């Protein structure tokens, strides 16, 4: 007899995933840190970190964050290793939501 699975494991830590396709996805906690639909992406070459900053108005460099994430491959090429999908712990740092590109965890592809 089947029984309903009532335990749901959810990630509570803010995490941002960058897929090998250049698609960036945010879990609910990371979206809560952003608190906006439009973001600009900043890169710190010295520390190899990305910063996501919410903006009020669209700019030439802003991207709309949809429910499932956003595409940013052209902006990431040459700055982010796109050979493997990686997940990063995100944290708030002043007006930025920041991920450290040195600390990404490879994400194994799920087989259904």
N, CA, C and O atoms as a GROMACS GRO file, in nm:
protein
  448
    1UNK      N    1   0.084  -0.118   0.000
    1UNK     CA    2   0.000   0.000   0.000
    1UNK      C    3   0.089   0.125   0.000
    1UNK      O    4   0.189   0.131   0.072
    2UNK      N    5   0.051   0.222  -0.080
    2UNK     CA    6   0.125   0.347  -0.088
    2UNK      C    7   0.089   0.438   0.029
    2UNK      O    8  -0.026   0.442   0.074
    3UNK      N    9   0.189   0.510   0.078
    3UNK     CA   10   0.166   0.610   0.182
    3UNK      C   11   0.219   0.743   0.132
    3UNK      O   12   0.322   0.750   0.065
    4UNK      N   13   0.148   0.848   0.165
    4UNK     CA   14   0.187   0.982   0.125
    4UNK      C   15   0.317   1.022   0.193
    4UNK      O   16   0.333   1.004   0.314
    5UNK      N   17   0.409   1.075   0.116
    5UNK     CA   18   0.535   1.125   0.172
    5UNK      C   19   0.508   1.268   0.217
    5UNK      O   20   0.478   1.355   0.136
    6UNK      N   21   0.519   1.291   0.345
    6UNK     CA   22   0.486   1.422   0.400
    6UNK      C   23   0.608   1.502   0.440
    6UNK      O   24   0.597   1.620   0.473
    7UNK      N   25   0.725   1.439   0.439
    7UNK     CA   26   0.847   1.511   0.473
    7UNK      C   27   0.907   1.569   0.346
    7UNK      O   28   0.934   1.496   0.250
    8UNK      N   29   0.927   1.697   0.345
    8UNK     CA   30   0.983   1.764   0.228
    8UNK      C   31   1.113   1.832   0.270
    8UNK      O   32   1.114   1.917   0.358
    9UNK      N   33   1.220   1.792   0.206
    9UNK     CA   34   1.350   1.852   0.235
    9UNK      C   35   1.366   1.976   0.149
    9UNK      O   36   1.363   1.968   0.026
   10UNK      N   37   1.382   2.090   0.213
   10UNK     CA   38   1.399   2.215   0.140
   10UNK      C   39   1.529   2.282   0.182
   10UNK      O   40   1.568   2.281   0.298
   11UNK      N   41   1.594   2.340   0.084
   11UNK     CA   42   1.716   2.415   0.114
   11UNK      C   43   1.676   2.548   0.177
   11UNK      O   44   1.597   2.624   0.119
   12UNK      N   45   1.729   2.577   0.293
   12UNK     CA   46   1.696   2.703   0.358
   12UNK      C   47   1.808   2.806   0.339
   12UNK      O   48   1.784   2.926   0.347
   13UNK      N   49   1.927   2.758   0.314
   13UNK     CA   50   2.038   2.850   0.290
   13UNK      C   51   2.024   2.909   0.150
   13UNK      O   52   1.986   2.838   0.057
   14UNK      N   53   2.054   3.037   0.134
   14UNK     CA   54   2.044   3.097   0.000
   14UNK      C   55   2.151   3.039  -0.092
   14UNK      O   56   2.270   3.042  -0.062
   15UNK      N   57   2.106   2.985  -0.205
   15UNK     CA   58   2.197   2.924  -0.301
   15UNK      C   59   2.166   2.973  -0.442
   15UNK      O   60   2.050   2.996  -0.479
   16UNK      N   61   2.273   2.989  -0.518
   16UNK     CA   62   2.262   3.030  -0.658
   16UNK      C   63   2.334   2.924  -0.741
   16UNK      O   64   2.448   2.888  -0.711
   17UNK      N   65   2.268   2.877  -0.845
   17UNK     CA   66   2.325   2.775  -0.932
   17UNK      C   67   2.353   2.837  -1.069
   17UNK      O   68   2.268   2.904  -1.126
   18UNK      N   69   2.473   2.812  -1.119
   18UNK     CA   70   2.508   2.855  -1.255
   18UNK      C   71   2.527   2.729  -1.337
   18UNK      O   72   2.618   2.650  -1.313
   19UNK      N   73   2.439   2.711  -1.434
   19UNK     CA   74   2.444   2.593  -1.519
   19UNK      C   75   2.550   2.611  -1.628
   19UNK      O   76   2.593   2.722  -1.658
   20UNK      N   77   2.590   2.500  -1.684
   20UNK     CA   78   2.690   2.504  -1.791
   20UNK      C   79   2.637   2.579  -1.913
   20UNK      O   80   2.716   2.619  -2.000
   21UNK      N   81   2.507   2.599  -1.922
   21UNK     CA   82   2.446   2.674  -2.032
   21UNK      C   83   2.452   2.826  -2.009
   21UNK      O   84   2.418   2.904  -2.097
   22UNK      N   85   2.495   2.866  -1.888
   22UNK     CA   86   2.498   3.008  -1.854
   22UNK      C   87   2.371   3.056  -1.788
   22UNK      O   88   2.356   3.175  -1.761
   23UNK      N   89   2.279   2.964  -1.761
   23UNK     CA   90   2.154   2.999  -1.693
   23UNK      C   91   2.179   3.005  -1.543
   23UNK      O   92   2.240   2.915  -1.486
   24UNK      N   93   2.132   3.111  -1.480
   24UNK     CA   94   2.150   3.130  -1.336
   24UNK      C   95   2.016   3.109  -1.268
   24UNK      O   96   1.916   3.173  -1.304
   25UNK      N   97   2.012   3.021  -1.169
   25UNK     CA   98   1.888   3.000  -1.094
   25UNK      C   99   1.912   3.031  -0.947
   25UNK      O  100   2.022   3.012  -0.893
   26UNK      N  101   1.807   3.078  -0.883
   26UNK     CA  102   1.811   3.122  -0.744
   26UNK      C  103   1.710   3.040  -0.664
   26UNK      O  104   1.596   3.025  -0.708
   27UNK      N  105   1.748   2.989  -0.547
   27UNK     CA  106   1.647   2.925  -0.465
   27UNK      C  107   1.566   3.034  -0.395
   27UNK      O  108   1.599   3.152  -0.405
   28UNK      N  109   1.463   2.995  -0.325
   28UNK     CA  110   1.372   3.092  -0.263
   28UNK      C  111   1.446   3.185  -0.168
   28UNK      O  112   1.421   3.306  -0.167
   29UNK      N  113   1.537   3.131  -0.089
   29UNK     CA  114   1.612   3.214   0.007
   29UNK      C  115   1.698   3.318  -0.064
   29UNK      O  116   1.710   3.431  -0.016
   30UNK      N  117   1.759   3.281  -0.176
   30UNK     CA  118   1.840   3.376  -0.252
   30UNK      C  119   1.751   3.483  -0.316
   30UNK      O  120   1.789   3.600  -0.320
   31UNK      N  121   1.635   3.443  -0.365
   31UNK     CA  122   1.540   3.541  -0.421
   31UNK      C  123   1.496   3.640  -0.314
   31UNK      O  124   1.480   3.759  -0.342
   32UNK      N  125   1.475   3.591  -0.194
   32UNK     CA  126   1.436   3.679  -0.083
   32UNK      C  127   1.545   3.782  -0.054
   32UNK      O  128   1.515   3.897  -0.022
   33UNK      N  129   1.672   3.741  -0.065
   33UNK     CA  130   1.783   3.836  -0.044
   33UNK      C  131   1.786   3.943  -0.152
   33UNK      O  132   1.816   4.059  -0.125
   34UNK      N  133   1.754   3.904  -0.275
   34UNK     CA  134   1.754   4.000  -0.386
   34UNK      C  135   1.642   4.102  -0.371
   34UNK      O  136   1.662   4.221  -0.392
   35UNK      N  137   1.524   4.054  -0.336
   35UNK     CA  138   1.408   4.141  -0.312
   35UNK      C  139   1.379   4.235  -0.429
   35UNK      O  140   1.349   4.352  -0.408
   36UNK      N  141   1.388   4.185  -0.550
   36UNK     CA  142   1.356   4.265  -0.668
   36UNK      C  143   1.361   4.180  -0.794
   36UNK      O  144   1.417   4.071  -0.793
   37UNK      N  145   1.303   4.231  -0.900
   37UNK     CA  146   1.297   4.155  -1.025
   37UNK      C  147   1.409   4.187  -1.123
   37UNK      O  148   1.441   4.106  -1.210
   38UNK      N  149   1.468   4.304  -1.110
   38UNK     CA  150   1.575   4.344  -1.202
   38UNK      C  151   1.709   4.345  -1.127
   38UNK      O  152   1.720   4.403  -1.019
   39UNK      N  153   1.810   4.281  -1.186
   39UNK     CA  154   1.941   4.279  -1.124
   39UNK      C  155   2.049   4.311  -1.225
   39UNK      O  156   2.035   4.286  -1.345
   40UNK      N  157   2.156   4.367  -1.175
   40UNK     CA  158   2.279   4.384  -1.252
   40UNK      C  159   2.381   4.289  -1.191
   40UNK      O  160   2.382   4.265  -1.070
   41UNK      N  161   2.467   4.235  -1.276
   41UNK     CA  162   2.569   4.140  -1.231
   41UNK      C  163   2.705   4.209  -1.232
   41UNK      O  164   2.745   4.268  -1.332
   42UNK      N  165   2.774   4.202  -1.120
   42UNK     CA  166   2.907   4.261  -1.105
   42UNK      C  167   3.008   4.148  -1.084
   42UNK      O  168   2.976   4.044  -1.029
   43UNK      N  169   3.130   4.172  -1.129
   43UNK     CA  170   3.237   4.072  -1.118
   43UNK      C  171   3.358   4.134  -1.052
   43UNK      O  172   3.405   4.240  -1.095
   44UNK      N  173   3.411   4.069  -0.949
   44UNK     CA  174   3.533   4.112  -0.883
   44UNK      C  175   3.644   4.017  -0.929
   44UNK      O  176   3.654   3.904  -0.881
   45UNK      N  177   3.726   4.064  -1.021
   45UNK     CA  178   3.830   3.980  -1.080
   45UNK      C  179   3.934   3.937  -0.977
   45UNK      O  180   3.987   3.826  -0.984
   46UNK      N  181   3.963   4.024  -0.883
   46UNK     CA  182   4.065   3.995  -0.781
   46UNK      C  183   4.023   3.880  -0.689
   46UNK      O  184   4.104   3.792  -0.659
   47UNK      N  185   3.899   3.880  -0.645
   47UNK     CA  186   3.852   3.776  -0.552
   47UNK      C  187   3.772   3.666  -0.619
   47UNK      O  188   3.734   3.569  -0.554
   48UNK      N  189   3.747   3.679  -0.748
   48UNK     CA  190   3.667   3.582  -0.825
   48UNK      C  191   3.529   3.563  -0.762
   48UNK      O  192   3.487   3.452  -0.730
   49UNK      N  193   3.459   3.675  -0.744
   49UNK     CA  194   3.323   3.671  -0.690
   49UNK      C  195   3.228   3.744  -0.783
   49UNK      O  196   3.266   3.836  -0.855
   50UNK      N  197   3.102   3.699  -0.781
   50UNK     CA  198   2.996   3.768  -0.853
   50UNK      C  199   2.906   3.835  -0.752
   50UNK      O  200   2.877   3.780  -0.645
   51UNK      N  201   2.862   3.955  -0.786
   51UNK     CA  202   2.768   4.028  -0.703
   51UNK      C  203   2.644   4.060  -0.784
   51UNK      O  204   2.653   4.108  -0.897
   52UNK      N  205   2.528   4.033  -0.726
   52UNK     CA  206   2.400   4.061  -0.790
   52UNK      C  207   2.337   4.178  -0.716
   52UNK      O  208   2.315   4.170  -0.595
   53UNK      N  209   2.308   4.285  -0.788
   53UNK     CA  210   2.254   4.406  -0.727
   53UNK      C  211   2.117   4.435  -0.786
   53UNK      O  212   2.102   4.444  -0.908
   54UNK      N  213   2.018   4.450  -0.700
   54UNK     CA  214   1.883   4.484  -0.745
   54UNK      C  215   1.879   4.630  -0.788
   54UNK      O  216   1.935   4.717  -0.721
   55UNK      N  217   1.813   4.656  -0.901
   55UNK     CA  218   1.796   4.792  -0.951
   55UNK      C  219   1.647   4.819  -0.971
   55UNK      O  220   1.568   4.727  -0.994
   56UNK      N  221   1.610   4.948  -0.962
   56UNK     CA  222   1.469   4.986  -0.975
   56UNK      C  223   1.423   4.998  -1.119
   56UNK      O  224   1.308   4.969  -1.151
   57UNK      N  225   1.514   5.042  -1.205
   57UNK     CA  226   1.480   5.063  -1.346
   57UNK      C  227   1.570   4.978  -1.435
   57UNK      O  228   1.685   4.950  -1.401
   58UNK      N  229   1.515   4.938  -1.549
   58UNK     CA  230   1.594   4.860  -1.644
   58UNK      C  231   1.708   4.944  -1.700
   58UNK      O  232   1.691   5.062  -1.730
   59UNK      N  233   1.822   4.881  -1.712
   59UNK     CA  234   1.939   4.945  -1.773
   59UNK      C  235   1.988   4.856  -1.887
   59UNK      O  236   1.934   4.747  -1.909
   60UNK      N  237   2.087   4.901  -1.957
   60UNK     CA  238   2.144   4.821  -2.066
   60UNK      C  239   2.207   4.692  -2.012
   60UNK      O  240   2.226   4.597  -2.088
   61UNK      N  241   2.240   4.690  -1.884
   61UNK     CA  242   2.310   4.576  -1.826
   61UNK      C  243   2.227   4.496  -1.727
   61UNK      O  244   2.275   4.397  -1.673
   62UNK      N  245   2.105   4.537  -1.703
   62UNK     CA  246   2.022   4.464  -1.606
   62UNK      C  247   1.954   4.345  -1.673
   62UNK      O  248   1.935   4.342  -1.795
   63UNK      N  249   1.920   4.248  -1.591
   63UNK     CA  250   1.850   4.128  -1.636
   63UNK      C  251   1.729   4.107  -1.545
   63UNK      O  252   1.734   4.131  -1.425
   64UNK      N  253   1.621   4.062  -1.605
   64UNK     CA  254   1.501   4.031  -1.528
   64UNK      C  255   1.514   3.891  -1.470
   64UNK      O  256   1.546   3.796  -1.542
   65UNK      N  257   1.488   3.879  -1.342
   65UNK     CA  258   1.492   3.748  -1.276
   65UNK      C  259   1.352   3.690  -1.280
   65UNK      O  260   1.261   3.739  -1.213
   66UNK      N  261   1.336   3.586  -1.359
   66UNK     CA  262   1.207   3.517  -1.367
   66UNK      C  263   1.199   3.419  -1.250
   66UNK      O  264   1.294   3.403  -1.174
   67UNK      N  265   1.086   3.355  -1.238
   67UNK     CA  266   1.064   3.260  -1.128
   67UNK      C  267   1.171   3.151  -1.125
   67UNK      O  268   1.214   3.108  -1.018
   68UNK      N  269   1.214   3.108  -1.242
   68UNK     CA  270   1.313   3.000  -1.247
   68UNK      C  271   1.456   3.050  -1.268
   68UNK      O  272   1.548   2.969  -1.270
   69UNK      N  273   1.478   3.180  -1.284
   69UNK     CA  274   1.613   3.232  -1.298
   69UNK      C  275   1.627   3.325  -1.418
   69UNK      O  276   1.531   3.390  -1.460
   70UNK      N  277   1.749   3.330  -1.472
   70UNK     CA  278   1.775   3.418  -1.585
   70UNK      C  279   1.892   3.366  -1.666
   70UNK      O  280   1.978   3.294  -1.616
   71UNK      N  281   1.893   3.403  -1.792
   71UNK     CA  282   2.002   3.365  -1.880
   71UNK      C  283   2.106   3.476  -1.882
   71UNK      O  284   2.072   3.594  -1.894
   72UNK      N  285   2.233   3.439  -1.870
   72UNK     CA  286   2.338   3.540  -1.866
   72UNK      C  287   2.468   3.490  -1.928
   72UNK      O  288   2.576   3.540  -1.894
   73UNK      N  289   2.462   3.393  -2.016
   73UNK     CA  290   2.583   3.333  -2.072
   73UNK      C  291   2.680   3.435  -2.132
   73UNK      O  292   2.798   3.430  -2.101
   74UNK      N  293   2.634   3.529  -2.217
   74UNK     CA  294   2.729   3.624  -2.275
   74UNK      C  295   2.803   3.707  -2.169
   74UNK      O  296   2.919   3.743  -2.188
   75UNK      N  297   2.736   3.736  -2.059
   75UNK     CA  298   2.798   3.816  -1.953
   75UNK      C  299   2.897   3.735  -1.872
   75UNK      O  300   2.992   3.790  -1.816
   76UNK      N  301   2.876   3.603  -1.864
   76UNK     CA  302   2.958   3.518  -1.778
   76UNK      C  303   3.080   3.460  -1.848
   76UNK      O  304   3.179   3.427  -1.783
   77UNK      N  305   3.075   3.448  -1.981
   77UNK     CA  306   3.185   3.386  -2.054
   77UNK      C  307   3.316   3.458  -2.028
   77UNK      O  308   3.324   3.581  -2.033
   78UNK      N  309   3.419   3.378  -1.999
   78UNK     CA  310   3.551   3.433  -1.970
   78UNK      C  311   3.568   3.472  -1.823
   78UNK      O  312   3.679   3.502  -1.780
   79UNK      N  313   3.460   3.472  -1.747
   79UNK     CA  314   3.467   3.506  -1.605
   79UNK      C  315   3.431   3.388  -1.516
   79UNK      O  316   3.486   3.372  -1.407
   80UNK      N  317   3.338   3.306  -1.563
   80UNK     CA  318   3.288   3.193  -1.486
   80UNK      C  319   3.315   3.065  -1.564
   80UNK      O  320   3.294   3.060  -1.685
   81UNK      N  321   3.362   2.962  -1.494
   81UNK     CA  322   3.384   2.831  -1.556
   81UNK      C  323   3.248   2.770  -1.586
   81UNK      O  324   3.174   2.734  -1.494
   82UNK      N  325   3.215   2.757  -1.713
   82UNK     CA  326   3.086   2.703  -1.754
   82UNK      C  327   3.096   2.558  -1.801
   82UNK      O  328   3.004   2.506  -1.865
   83UNK      N  329   3.208   2.492  -1.768
   83UNK     CA  330   3.224   2.352  -1.807
   83UNK      C  331   3.131   2.260  -1.728
   83UNK      O  332   3.088   2.156  -1.778
   84UNK      N  333   3.101   2.298  -1.605
   84UNK     CA  334   3.021   2.217  -1.515
   84UNK      C  335   2.918   2.304  -1.445
   84UNK      O  336   2.946   2.419  -1.412
   85UNK      N  337   2.800   2.250  -1.423
   85UNK     CA  338   2.699   2.320  -1.343
   85UNK      C  339   2.746   2.321  -1.198
   85UNK      O  340   2.787   2.218  -1.144
   86UNK      N  341   2.741   2.439  -1.136
   86UNK     CA  342   2.788   2.452  -0.997
   86UNK      C  343   2.687   2.530  -0.913
   86UNK      O  344   2.617   2.619  -0.962
   87UNK      N  345   2.682   2.494  -0.785
   87UNK     CA  346   2.594   2.561  -0.690
   87UNK      C  347   2.681   2.636  -0.588
   87UNK      O  348   2.783   2.585  -0.542
   88UNK      N  349   2.638   2.758  -0.555
   88UNK     CA  350   2.715   2.845  -0.466
   88UNK      C  351   2.628   2.893  -0.351
   88UNK      O  352   2.509   2.920  -0.368
   89UNK      N  353   2.688   2.904  -0.235
   89UNK     CA  354   2.622   2.965  -0.120
   89UNK      C  355   2.624   3.116  -0.141
   89UNK      O  356   2.728   3.174  -0.172
   90UNK      N  357   2.509   3.179  -0.124
   90UNK     CA  358   2.499   3.324  -0.145
   90UNK      C  359   2.487   3.394  -0.011
   90UNK      O  360   2.431   3.341   0.085
   91UNK      N  361   2.541   3.516  -0.005
   91UNK     CA  362   2.528   3.595   0.117
   91UNK      C  363   2.513   3.742   0.082
   91UNK      O  364   2.560   3.789  -0.021
   92UNK      N  365   2.448   3.812   0.170
   92UNK     CA  366   2.424   3.956   0.150
   92UNK      C  367   2.549   4.031   0.195
   92UNK      O  368   2.601   4.008   0.304
   93UNK      N  369   2.595   4.122   0.110
   93UNK     CA  370   2.711   4.205   0.142
   93UNK      C  371   2.682   4.346   0.092
   93UNK      O  372   2.695   4.375  -0.027
   94UNK      N  373   2.641   4.432   0.183
   94UNK     CA  374   2.594   4.567   0.150
   94UNK      C  375   2.477   4.557   0.053
   94UNK      O  376   2.378   4.491   0.085
   95UNK      N  377   2.485   4.620  -0.063
   95UNK     CA  378   2.372   4.617  -0.156
   95UNK      C  379   2.378   4.498  -0.253
   95UNK      O  380   2.297   4.489  -0.345
   96UNK      N  381   2.473   4.407  -0.234
   96UNK     CA  382   2.493   4.294  -0.324
   96UNK      C  383   2.454   4.161  -0.258
   96UNK      O  384   2.464   4.144  -0.137
   97UNK      N  385   2.410   4.069  -0.342
   97UNK     CA  386   2.402   3.928  -0.304
   97UNK      C  387   2.522   3.865  -0.374
   97UNK      O  388   2.533   3.870  -0.496
   98UNK      N  389   2.614   3.807  -0.296
   98UNK     CA  390   2.746   3.769  -0.345
   98UNK      C  391   2.765   3.617  -0.343
   98UNK      O  392   2.722   3.549  -0.249
   99UNK      N  393   2.831   3.565  -0.448
   99UNK     CA  394   2.876   3.426  -0.448
   99UNK      C  395   3.026   3.425  -0.477
   99UNK      O  396   3.077   3.506  -0.554
  100UNK      N  397   3.095   3.331  -0.414
  100UNK     CA  398   3.238   3.314  -0.434
  100UNK      C  399   3.258   3.203  -0.536
  100UNK      O  400   3.227   3.087  -0.509
  101UNK      N  401   3.310   3.238  -0.653
  101UNK     CA  402   3.326   3.141  -0.762
  101UNK      C  403   3.432   3.035  -0.731
  101UNK      O  404   3.439   2.933  -0.799
  102UNK      N  405   3.513   3.059  -0.628
  102UNK     CA  406   3.614   2.961  -0.587
  102UNK      C  407   3.553   2.848  -0.504
  102UNK      O  408   3.618   2.746  -0.481
  103UNK      N  409   3.430   2.866  -0.459
  103UNK     CA  410   3.369   2.771  -0.364
  103UNK      C  411   3.245   2.702  -0.417
  103UNK      O  412   3.158   2.662  -0.339
  104UNK      N  413   3.234   2.686  -0.546
  104UNK     CA  414   3.117   2.621  -0.604
  104UNK      C  415   3.122   2.470  -0.590
  104UNK      O  416   3.229   2.408  -0.601
  105UNK      N  417   3.006   2.410  -0.566
  105UNK     CA  418   2.994   2.264  -0.557
  105UNK      C  419   2.940   2.213  -0.690
  105UNK      O  420   2.836   2.261  -0.735
  106UNK      N  421   3.006   2.117  -0.752
  106UNK     CA  422   2.951   2.060  -0.876
  106UNK      C  423   2.814   1.997  -0.849
  106UNK      O  424   2.793   1.934  -0.746
  107UNK      N  425   2.723   2.015  -0.942
  107UNK     CA  426   2.590   1.958  -0.929
  107UNK      C  427   2.580   1.841  -1.023
  107UNK      O  428   2.602   1.853  -1.143
  108UNK      N  429   2.546   1.727  -0.966
  108UNK     CA  430   2.530   1.607  -1.049
  108UNK      C  431   2.396   1.614  -1.119
  108UNK      O  432   2.296   1.656  -1.062
  109UNK      N  433   2.397   1.572  -1.240
  109UNK     CA  434   2.275   1.571  -1.321
  109UNK      C  435   2.181   1.463  -1.268
  109UNK      O  436   2.220   1.348  -1.245
  110UNK      N  437   2.056   1.504  -1.248
  110UNK     CA  438   1.955   1.409  -1.199
  110UNK      C  439   1.901   1.325  -1.314
  110UNK      O  440   1.868   1.376  -1.420
  111UNK      N  441   1.894   1.198  -1.290
  111UNK     CA  442   1.835   1.108  -1.390
  111UNK      C  443   1.698   1.067  -1.339
  111UNK      O  444   1.685   1.014  -1.229
  112UNK      N  445   1.598   1.093  -1.418
  112UNK     CA  446   1.460   1.061  -1.376
  112UNK      C  447   1.416   0.931  -1.438
  112UNK      O  448   1.303   0.888  -1.414
   0.00000   0.00000   0.00000
